[in-house]
Amino acid sequence: MRFLTQHLDDADETYFQHMRFALSFAGHMLIGTIACAIHAVAPFLFVSTGSQRIKFLHERMVVARKELKHTAPKGTALNVPGNSIESAAARGAD
């Protein structure tokens, strides 16, 4: 039965923290998917939205978690305050 909690332990999150984090990713991916589908039909629309979403999600999932993993207390969500598509674009993530 360890397999039921292994990923939560690895992510250092509770069930509900992980659910919130995963659902936020699903929302970002859904928006990116829709933007990319529109871009496929009308290439002049949403020119960088897909790449912005990918960079933002990579930063949030990989980079920020590596940085916070060693500093965040056990059982706390590893969300980065102020981290959004807009702030990623402002930092030149396009």
VENCORUR-V994730 format. One record per backbone hydrogen bond with DSSP energy under -1.0 kcal/mol. NH is the residue of the N-H (numbers start at 1). CO is the residue of the C=O. E is the energy in kcal/mol with one decimal. If there is no record, write none. Layout:
NH&CO&E ; NH&CO&E
This chain:
4&1&-1.6 ; 5&2&-1.5 ; 6&2&-1.5 ; 9&5&-2.5 ; 10&6&-2.6 ; 11&7&-2.5 ; 13&8&-2.1 ; 18&14&-2.5 ; 19&15&-2.3 ; 20&16&-2.3 ; 21&17&-2.4 ; 22&18&-3.0 ; 23&19&-2.7 ; 24&20&-2.0 ; 25&21&-1.7 ; 26&22&-2.2 ; 27&23&-2.2 ; 28&24&-2.2 ; 29&25&-2.8 ; 30&26&-2.4 ; 31&27&-2.4 ; 32&28&-2.3 ; 33&29&-2.6 ; 34&30&-2.5 ; 35&31&-2.6 ; 36&32&-2.5 ; 37&33&-2.3 ; 38&34&-2.4 ; 39&35&-2.6 ; 40&36&-2.0 ; 41&37&-1.1 ; 42&38&-3.0 ; 45&42&-2.6 ; 52&48&-2.4 ; 53&49&-2.4 ; 54&50&-2.2 ; 55&51&-2.5 ; 56&52&-2.6 ; 57&53&-2.8 ; 58&54&-2.5 ; 59&55&-2.5 ; 60&56&-2.6 ; 61&57&-2.8 ; 62&58&-2.8 ; 63&58&-1.2 ; 64&59&-3.3 ; 66&62&-1.9 ; 67&63&-2.0 ; 68&64&-2.7 ; 69&65&-2.1 ; 72&68&-3.1 ; 76&73&-1.4 ; 83&80&-1.7 ; 88&84&-2.5 ; 89&85&-2.6 ; 90&86&-2.4 ; 91&87&-1.3 ; 92&89&-1.5 ; 93&88&-2.1
